[in-house]
């Protein structure tokens, strides 16, 4: 089937079926040869994303920051850090993205500021009980002399979640000690972030990704958890400092602001919750538009587990009339090429199959930079190269997230593969020499490459009337270890077209397609993640008919 045989299907809103690509600015493209990615570098590579076929770009933080946590420690929410460029550079990036038909989503970090933010500098200089301290969560310590922290909360990066200041009070930081938590019971905090939203909306951004969306409200009285090992950055256990009901009132306020701007601006929640039903609450009709589906991200490579996750996600979102959102990797987790199997062919085969499975599901998808190249996690970074506070706060017990943040390989045969121009400083994280075969330039010329697979899948997904947001899937009866479902075109669309069938073999042996497909005359697949042999679907392979 050629692309001319099918026509695009209109959707109620662009984001309901969008594919959104995450850019980690430090690691995407360096324009000034200092070894660190920047905004002009991103602008210079936007053509790659337009050709890839995504609908929008999500930029991780590029704001003024001491960079203790990769920019998620923000010192000024309304300016660009000089290492990334200027506000004029951001405006140029936004203009070029819009010219190419790409929307732009920016990160907002409301749970905490940098310890170098002017508010926290004022708080440290002010006395206990002052208005300056009330913007943050300062408390007296426990024990006879207040020498013990106020409660037993732990930082998700390791160690205590409290640090004592010179006058004896303690402040809360659920992340690094350089990231003090704001107190969202303070109306001044609300007003400041509402102004920040308007600042970026006025510049023309198309939406926000809300960092730690589940963390803004803490349980009354800041009660003890009662145990250690409270969970790291990706923990999902119920905790008194995450996913409290009060966060939803904040997002109802934000939704009113976002909806007051033209152009279907959106917000997506990073919300680590105990259940998919709890996550779905963030996308109620009067709150945020999307929430990352972390349950799906961490589902193991198992047909039974994946089907349960897919069904649960669709049901939870459907109960409140929201489209599901699917994601396989991001800047906080191990790349799924590695997560799904040992380094090498097995992991890549599964990653390619997972891509076709994910893109065939109803709703929206998020991609993380480099997954379209099949990049693996870099697991052997030397200790002196690491930057993640999780590595330092656990004294190396946790490897941290640097392995998924290694700079993009664009072209050439030697590291850093044109990440930086000409004679440049070494990249901020070392790039493996083994990535020479995985550069964007080399893969673009290979029709069997992972990049070519992504480009073709995204083109079909955009054009085929059965894909994207629309009718739910219909499962087919399959042998053990195989998933198969049908997506029917919407009956009320003028585009018409045939249904699309997706089959995924998650077993270690080939599967006869005659045991799976409803009709024997479907012919060759529209797209497959690996080469098929007759009517046999190989192990760890997905295909569309």
LOFI-669703 format. One line per 4 residues: number of its first residue (from 1); for each residue x, y, z of C-alpha. Coordinates in Angstrom, 3 decimals, always signed. Layout:
N
NUM	X:Y:Z | ...
//
This chain:
545
1	+0.000:+0.000:+0.000 | +1.368:+3.415:-0.945 | +0.760:+6.616:+0.971 | -1.396:+7.889:-1.882
5	-3.938:+5.132:-1.173 | -4.945:+6.655:+2.158 | -5.839:+10.136:+3.298 | -5.268:+12.036:+6.552
9	-8.100:+11.856:+9.056 | -9.043:+15.022:+10.957 | -9.108:+14.781:+14.739 | -10.949:+16.851:+17.316
13	-7.684:+18.309:+18.629 | -4.112:+17.988:+17.385 | -2.749:+16.653:+20.659 | -5.174:+13.726:+20.893
17	-3.224:+11.844:+18.219 | +0.078:+13.757:+18.237 | +3.559:+12.273:+18.254 | +5.731:+14.555:+20.396
21	+9.544:+14.360:+20.399 | +11.542:+15.173:+23.540 | +14.759:+17.150:+23.104 | +17.266:+17.205:+25.962
25	+18.990:+20.492:+25.060 | +22.453:+19.691:+26.442 | +22.664:+16.612:+24.250 | +20.907:+17.400:+20.976
29	+23.213:+19.696:+18.996 | +26.029:+22.123:+19.872 | +26.364:+25.239:+17.710 | +29.277:+27.063:+19.371
33	+31.844:+24.258:+19.830 | +31.822:+24.274:+23.647 | +30.719:+20.621:+23.851 | +27.269:+21.473:+25.220
37	+24.063:+21.472:+23.208 | +22.226:+24.772:+22.851 | +19.169:+26.449:+21.338 | +20.787:+27.466:+18.022
41	+21.997:+23.885:+17.711 | +18.444:+22.608:+18.151 | +17.211:+25.102:+15.549 | +19.809:+23.847:+13.086
45	+18.546:+20.270:+13.450 | +14.785:+20.879:+13.371 | +14.760:+19.629:+9.780 | +15.591:+16.161:+11.135
49	+12.407:+16.247:+13.218 | +10.257:+17.575:+10.398 | +11.531:+14.809:+8.121 | +11.010:+12.254:+10.869
53	+7.340:+13.196:+10.874 | +6.605:+14.230:+14.457 | +3.987:+16.839:+15.320 | +5.681:+18.702:+18.160
57	+8.929:+19.160:+20.077 | +9.177:+19.124:+23.867 | +12.236:+20.960:+25.202 | +13.641:+19.985:+28.587
61	+14.691:+23.035:+30.664 | +16.929:+25.670:+29.115 | +16.328:+28.316:+31.814 | +18.956:+30.039:+33.965
65	+20.318:+27.389:+36.288 | +23.478:+26.329:+38.120 | +22.878:+22.944:+36.409 | +23.132:+20.821:+39.528
69	+20.320:+18.662:+38.116 | +20.504:+19.128:+34.374 | +18.524:+22.364:+34.383 | +15.681:+21.096:+36.576
73	+17.085:+23.383:+39.269 | +15.745:+26.658:+37.897 | +17.135:+29.992:+39.070 | +15.066:+32.155:+36.685
77	+11.976:+30.748:+34.952 | +11.753:+33.606:+32.444 | +15.219:+33.702:+30.939 | +17.554:+31.428:+28.983
81	+20.758:+30.208:+30.593 | +23.765:+31.637:+28.694 | +25.069:+28.113:+28.077 | +21.991:+27.550:+25.889
85	+21.796:+31.004:+24.283 | +19.404:+33.920:+24.694 | +15.699:+34.678:+24.608 | +16.249:+35.838:+21.027
89	+17.644:+32.373:+20.246 | +14.538:+30.818:+21.736 | +12.302:+33.071:+19.665 | +14.235:+32.062:+16.542
93	+13.857:+28.376:+17.419 | +10.122:+28.807:+17.954 | +9.703:+30.666:+14.668 | +11.612:+28.025:+12.702
97	+9.710:+25.170:+14.341 | +6.406:+26.815:+13.483 | +7.594:+27.412:+9.919 | +8.281:+23.682:+9.632
101	+4.873:+22.813:+11.048 | +6.202:+21.737:+14.449 | +4.634:+22.876:+17.701 | +6.878:+23.575:+20.707
105	+6.261:+22.499:+24.306 | +8.519:+23.697:+27.128 | +9.181:+22.273:+30.575 | +7.886:+24.020:+33.670
109	+9.295:+23.009:+37.067 | +6.816:+24.015:+39.805 | +7.706:+21.648:+42.656 | +11.018:+23.308:+43.525
113	+13.408:+26.066:+42.547 | +17.167:+26.231:+42.518 | +18.788:+27.211:+45.799 | +20.199:+30.134:+43.760
117	+16.712:+31.422:+42.895 | +16.253:+34.924:+44.313 | +13.382:+33.707:+46.493 | +15.519:+31.130:+48.280
121	+18.408:+33.554:+48.670 | +15.931:+35.902:+50.376 | +14.599:+33.032:+52.508 | +18.040:+32.164:+53.867
125	+18.669:+35.805:+54.747 | +15.256:+36.176:+56.458 | +14.287:+35.009:+59.961 | +12.109:+32.047:+60.877
129	+8.422:+32.725:+60.219 | +9.099:+35.445:+57.653 | +7.129:+35.872:+54.447 | +10.262:+34.984:+52.475
133	+10.518:+31.599:+54.185 | +6.802:+30.924:+53.801 | +7.300:+30.445:+50.063 | +9.227:+27.252:+50.886
137	+8.743:+24.436:+53.402 | +10.848:+25.368:+56.427 | +10.252:+23.536:+59.716 | +11.801:+23.193:+63.160
141	+13.675:+19.956:+63.675 | +12.656:+17.106:+65.939 | +14.457:+15.823:+69.045 | +15.355:+17.761:+72.201
145	+17.457:+20.357:+70.395 | +15.869:+20.170:+66.962 | +18.914:+18.304:+65.721 | +16.897:+15.671:+63.895
149	+14.988:+16.333:+60.653 | +11.270:+17.180:+60.981 | +10.213:+13.770:+59.630 | +11.578:+10.643:+57.932
153	+11.106:+11.717:+54.307 | +13.854:+10.754:+51.906 | +15.131:+12.456:+48.773 | +14.326:+10.540:+45.598
157	+18.007:+11.032:+44.732 | +19.070:+9.317:+47.968 | +19.647:+10.490:+51.536 | +17.503:+12.773:+53.675
161	+14.936:+15.096:+52.138 | +15.847:+17.819:+54.679 | +18.812:+20.157:+55.083 | +19.463:+22.324:+58.143
165	+20.331:+26.009:+57.773 | +22.458:+28.237:+59.985 | +19.684:+29.334:+62.363 | +18.638:+25.726:+63.052
169	+15.563:+25.378:+60.844 | +15.315:+22.685:+58.185 | +14.048:+23.006:+54.607 | +12.486:+20.281:+52.491
173	+13.975:+19.112:+49.200 | +12.471:+15.996:+47.674 | +15.325:+16.047:+45.160 | +18.814:+17.496:+45.605
177	+19.606:+19.870:+48.479 | +20.071:+22.538:+45.782 | +16.361:+22.132:+44.887 | +14.229:+23.406:+47.808
181	+10.523:+22.536:+47.571 | +8.066:+25.370:+47.219 | +5.033:+25.624:+49.509 | +1.961:+25.545:+47.259
185	-0.272:+26.552:+50.160 | +1.233:+30.015:+49.643 | -0.809:+32.133:+47.205 | +2.307:+34.070:+46.158
189	+3.655:+30.821:+44.687 | +0.444:+30.369:+42.694 | +0.641:+33.911:+41.343 | +4.295:+33.598:+40.346
193	+3.722:+30.475:+38.283 | +0.584:+31.813:+36.691 | +2.689:+34.776:+35.521 | +5.365:+32.397:+34.255
197	+2.810:+30.422:+32.246 | +1.597:+33.644:+30.640 | +5.161:+34.771:+29.903 | +5.823:+31.734:+27.718
201	+2.326:+31.545:+26.261 | +2.679:+35.183:+25.217 | +5.920:+34.266:+23.415 | +3.996:+31.665:+21.448
205	+4.776:+28.283:+23.010 | +2.218:+25.577:+22.331 | +2.202:+24.061:+25.786 | +4.013:+22.795:+28.863
209	+5.343:+19.561:+30.256 | +4.806:+19.801:+34.026 | +7.750:+18.388:+35.974 | +6.870:+16.440:+39.152
213	+3.221:+17.322:+38.618 | +2.295:+14.938:+41.436 | +4.520:+16.572:+44.066 | +3.225:+20.086:+44.657
217	+0.967:+19.374:+47.649 | +2.165:+17.528:+50.748 | -0.086:+15.754:+53.255 | -1.297:+17.853:+56.198
221	+1.158:+17.804:+59.077 | +3.940:+16.269:+56.949 | +3.482:+12.809:+58.541 | +6.237:+10.214:+58.660
225	+6.271:+7.551:+55.955 | +7.228:+4.979:+58.574 | +9.934:+3.195:+56.649 | +13.048:+3.741:+54.571
229	+13.467:+2.674:+50.925 | +10.670:+5.052:+50.022 | +11.335:+4.795:+46.297 | +13.544:+6.672:+43.907
233	+12.688:+9.027:+41.100 | +10.427:+6.432:+39.503 | +8.791:+5.123:+42.665 | +5.055:+4.391:+42.552
237	+4.222:+3.573:+46.168 | +1.653:+5.832:+47.916 | +3.567:+8.524:+49.822 | +2.489:+11.591:+51.832
241	+4.508:+13.885:+49.605 | +3.267:+12.653:+46.205 | -0.089:+12.530:+44.419 | -2.094:+14.330:+47.074
245	-5.611:+15.341:+46.060 | -4.868:+19.033:+46.467 | -2.731:+19.137:+43.315 | -5.832:+18.970:+41.152
249	-7.073:+22.394:+42.203 | -3.781:+23.891:+40.989 | -4.226:+22.366:+37.539 | -7.802:+23.554:+37.316
253	-6.402:+27.068:+37.738 | -3.754:+26.445:+35.079 | -6.255:+24.992:+32.608 | -8.267:+28.216:+32.672
257	-5.138:+30.182:+31.760 | -4.104:+27.805:+28.983 | -7.608:+27.708:+27.511 | -7.693:+31.530:+27.396
261	-5.051:+31.448:+24.630 | -5.832:+30.554:+21.003 | -4.307:+27.658:+19.104 | -5.080:+24.633:+21.282
265	-2.217:+25.041:+23.773 | -1.743:+22.019:+26.068 | -0.106:+20.750:+29.249 | +1.133:+17.234:+29.993
269	+1.747:+15.868:+33.493 | +4.771:+13.975:+34.683 | +2.849:+12.181:+37.423 | +4.251:+9.070:+39.065
273	+1.196:+7.518:+40.710 | +0.344:+4.229:+42.391 | -2.196:+3.221:+39.722 | -3.105:+4.172:+36.174
277	-6.493:+5.275:+37.504 | -4.765:+7.827:+39.748 | -2.720:+9.069:+36.797 | -5.885:+9.515:+34.717
281	-7.226:+12.009:+37.262 | -4.674:+14.551:+36.020 | -6.372:+14.616:+32.620 | -9.904:+15.359:+33.756
285	-11.652:+17.702:+31.272 | -10.909:+20.769:+33.424 | -7.293:+19.883:+34.299 | -4.303:+18.929:+32.153
289	-4.563:+17.524:+28.647 | -2.235:+14.528:+28.929 | -0.317:+12.482:+31.504 | +2.620:+10.227:+30.767
293	+1.771:+6.532:+30.936 | +4.589:+5.281:+33.120 | +2.853:+1.985:+33.875 | +3.095:+1.118:+30.180
297	+6.713:+2.306:+30.031 | +7.744:-0.135:+32.765 | +5.671:-3.092:+31.617 | +8.002:-6.035:+30.899
301	+8.350:-7.626:+27.465 | +5.438:-9.994:+28.003 | +2.268:-10.381:+25.951 | +0.130:-10.938:+29.054
305	+1.534:-7.954:+30.918 | +1.428:-5.600:+27.931 | -2.173:-6.464:+27.093 | -3.198:-5.867:+30.712
309	-1.383:-2.521:+30.732 | -2.924:-1.427:+27.438 | -6.434:-2.432:+28.493 | -6.061:-0.756:+31.869
313	-4.744:+2.475:+30.360 | -7.482:+2.700:+27.749 | -10.173:+1.962:+30.332 | -8.853:+4.499:+32.868
317	-8.609:+7.286:+30.286 | -11.883:+6.327:+28.639 | -13.702:+6.651:+31.954 | -13.051:+10.399:+31.898
321	-13.129:+10.894:+28.133 | -9.368:+11.426:+27.708 | -7.076:+9.921:+25.069 | -4.316:+7.601:+26.333
325	-0.698:+8.723:+26.061 | +2.095:+6.224:+25.397 | +5.839:+6.501:+26.030 | +8.776:+4.055:+25.989
329	+11.765:+6.217:+27.026 | +12.669:+9.651:+28.399 | +15.534:+11.493:+30.087 | +14.878:+9.862:+33.485
333	+14.824:+6.160:+32.592 | +17.026:+3.573:+30.947 | +16.561:+3.548:+27.169 | +14.134:+0.829:+26.137
337	+16.577:-0.660:+23.624 | +18.592:-1.734:+26.673 | +15.672:-2.191:+29.063 | +14.009:-4.786:+26.832
341	+17.040:-7.017:+26.544 | +20.772:-7.391:+26.705 | +22.853:-4.893:+24.744 | +22.890:-5.907:+21.128
345	+20.511:-7.389:+18.596 | +17.888:-8.761:+21.021 | +17.265:-5.397:+22.681 | +17.093:-3.556:+19.368
349	+14.699:-6.104:+17.840 | +12.361:-5.735:+20.789 | +12.643:-1.946:+20.738 | +11.704:-1.839:+17.049
353	+8.750:-4.157:+17.654 | +7.651:-2.089:+20.668 | +7.681:+1.011:+18.467 | +5.179:-0.474:+16.009
357	+3.025:-1.753:+18.864 | +3.004:+1.657:+20.529 | +2.330:+3.671:+17.384 | -0.637:+1.455:+16.538
361	-2.377:+2.142:+19.859 | -5.141:+4.761:+20.152 | -4.036:+8.135:+21.476 | -0.819:+10.152:+21.530
365	+2.859:+9.049:+21.626 | +6.005:+10.626:+23.056 | +9.443:+9.833:+21.652 | +12.805:+10.515:+23.303
369	+15.683:+11.854:+21.261 | +17.829:+9.108:+19.809 | +15.298:+6.317:+20.043 | +14.662:+6.770:+16.317
373	+18.319:+5.743:+15.882 | +17.942:+2.736:+18.171 | +20.453:+4.179:+20.643 | +21.165:+1.970:+23.669
377	+21.821:+3.095:+27.213 | +25.499:+3.916:+27.785 | +26.186:+1.741:+30.802 | +29.954:+2.136:+31.069
381	+30.418:+5.869:+31.592 | +33.524:+6.475:+33.726 | +32.844:+7.828:+37.226 | +34.625:+11.113:+36.517
385	+32.288:+11.779:+33.568 | +29.047:+11.431:+35.484 | +26.917:+14.471:+36.296 | +23.666:+13.153:+37.802
389	+23.070:+14.076:+41.479 | +21.545:+10.623:+41.956 | +25.025:+9.141:+41.365 | +26.643:+11.454:+43.914
393	+23.934:+11.304:+46.609 | +24.050:+7.487:+46.604 | +27.878:+7.366:+46.482 | +27.692:+5.530:+43.191
397	+25.195:+2.879:+44.335 | +22.734:+4.182:+41.745 | +24.143:+4.794:+38.249 | +21.858:+7.759:+37.680
401	+20.462:+8.956:+34.369 | +23.544:+10.100:+32.469 | +23.519:+6.943:+30.337 | +20.375:+8.020:+28.478
405	+21.593:+11.618:+28.053 | +24.719:+11.025:+25.947 | +24.861:+13.441:+22.966 | +23.205:+12.570:+19.659
409	+25.380:+11.081:+16.879 | +24.617:+12.963:+13.666 | +27.257:+12.065:+11.075 | +30.875:+11.141:+10.491
413	+32.913:+8.182:+11.661 | +34.494:+9.319:+14.923 | +33.030:+10.656:+18.190 | +31.270:+12.947:+18.832
417	+29.812:+12.443:+15.331 | +29.208:+16.099:+14.446 | +27.398:+16.863:+17.684 | +29.659:+19.932:+17.732
421	+31.097:+21.824:+14.747 | +34.724:+21.692:+13.623 | +37.458:+21.676:+16.226 | +35.397:+21.584:+19.406
425	+35.666:+20.981:+23.094 | +34.974:+17.445:+24.245 | +31.236:+16.789:+24.636 | +29.862:+17.151:+28.161
429	+29.309:+13.377:+28.235 | +31.545:+11.033:+26.198 | +30.006:+9.452:+23.078 | +30.812:+5.766:+22.404
433	+32.872:+5.026:+19.300 | +30.518:+2.101:+18.651 | +27.814:+4.574:+17.626 | +29.561:+5.136:+14.280
437	+27.106:+2.714:+12.666 | +24.113:+4.444:+14.260 | +24.476:+8.061:+13.110 | +21.479:+9.793:+11.582
441	+23.386:+10.322:+8.324 | +24.289:+6.655:+7.950 | +20.809:+5.411:+8.842 | +19.044:+7.851:+6.511
445	+20.649:+6.075:+3.544 | +19.606:+2.604:+4.734 | +15.959:+1.591:+4.099 | +16.269:-1.158:+6.714
449	+17.540:+1.131:+9.496 | +15.701:+2.042:+12.671 | +15.497:+5.654:+11.473 | +13.804:+4.526:+8.266
453	+11.414:+2.370:+10.290 | +10.401:+5.377:+12.407 | +9.962:+7.628:+9.384 | +7.755:+5.101:+7.623
457	+5.738:+4.292:+10.758 | +5.112:+7.968:+11.462 | +4.040:+8.634:+7.877 | +1.587:+5.742:+7.890
461	+0.321:+6.665:+11.346 | -0.457:+10.180:+10.186 | -2.112:+9.075:+6.942 | -4.001:+5.914:+7.855
465	-7.615:+6.542:+8.914 | -7.549:+3.763:+11.516 | -4.544:+5.083:+13.453 | -4.090:+7.869:+15.967
469	-6.900:+8.855:+18.304 | -10.203:+7.337:+17.341 | -11.971:+4.016:+17.726 | -10.540:+1.604:+20.295
473	-8.732:-1.542:+19.350 | -10.303:-4.992:+18.983 | -8.178:-7.876:+20.207 | -7.809:-11.057:+18.151
477	-7.454:-14.558:+19.546 | -3.780:-15.495:+19.378 | -1.326:-18.186:+20.446 | +0.385:-17.693:+23.799
481	+2.971:-14.927:+23.686 | +1.452:-13.121:+20.703 | -0.553:-9.884:+20.640 | -2.826:-8.976:+17.736
485	-5.475:-6.305:+17.403 | -7.463:-4.471:+14.757 | -8.047:-0.723:+14.485 | -11.118:+0.109:+12.392
489	-11.438:+3.473:+10.582 | -13.977:+5.807:+12.122 | -17.301:+5.252:+10.430 | -18.152:+8.955:+10.332
493	-15.065:+10.011:+8.397 | -15.028:+10.655:+4.684 | -11.518:+9.207:+4.434 | -12.755:+5.627:+4.441
497	-10.043:+3.013:+4.081 | -9.328:-0.458:+5.356 | -8.785:-1.455:+8.982 | -5.255:-1.834:+10.262
501	-4.119:-5.022:+11.980 | -1.089:-5.058:+14.284 | +0.564:-8.364:+15.269 | +3.470:-8.673:+17.734
505	+5.365:-11.881:+18.428 | +6.897:-11.637:+21.905 | +8.061:-15.251:+21.987 | +11.438:-16.795:+21.194
509	+10.155:-18.792:+18.208 | +8.545:-17.884:+14.860 | +4.751:-17.804:+14.746 | +2.568:-18.815:+11.807
513	+0.490:-15.851:+10.716 | -2.255:-18.233:+9.617 | -2.835:-18.859:+13.331 | -3.272:-15.143:+13.996
517	-4.748:-13.172:+11.106 | -8.466:-13.239:+10.402 | -7.995:-13.466:+6.651 | -5.411:-15.420:+4.734
521	-5.334:-12.981:+1.803 | -3.856:-9.949:+3.541 | -0.656:-10.294:+1.538 | +2.644:-8.705:+2.560
525	+2.636:-6.344:+5.535 | +2.283:-2.603:+5.262 | +5.296:-2.355:+7.599 | +7.310:-4.799:+9.720
529	+9.963:-4.274:+12.371 | +12.043:-7.137:+10.937 | +12.139:-9.190:+7.753 | +9.369:-11.805:+7.488
533	+9.890:-15.301:+6.094 | +6.845:-16.542:+4.214 | +3.904:-16.726:+6.605 | +6.218:-16.770:+9.652
537	+6.457:-13.811:+12.018 | +9.954:-14.000:+13.607 | +10.598:-13.673:+17.356 | +10.469:-10.161:+18.834
541	+8.871:-8.771:+15.681 | +5.799:-6.638:+14.983 | +4.019:-5.964:+11.702 | +1.093:-3.940:+10.358
545	-1.381:-5.113:+7.718
//
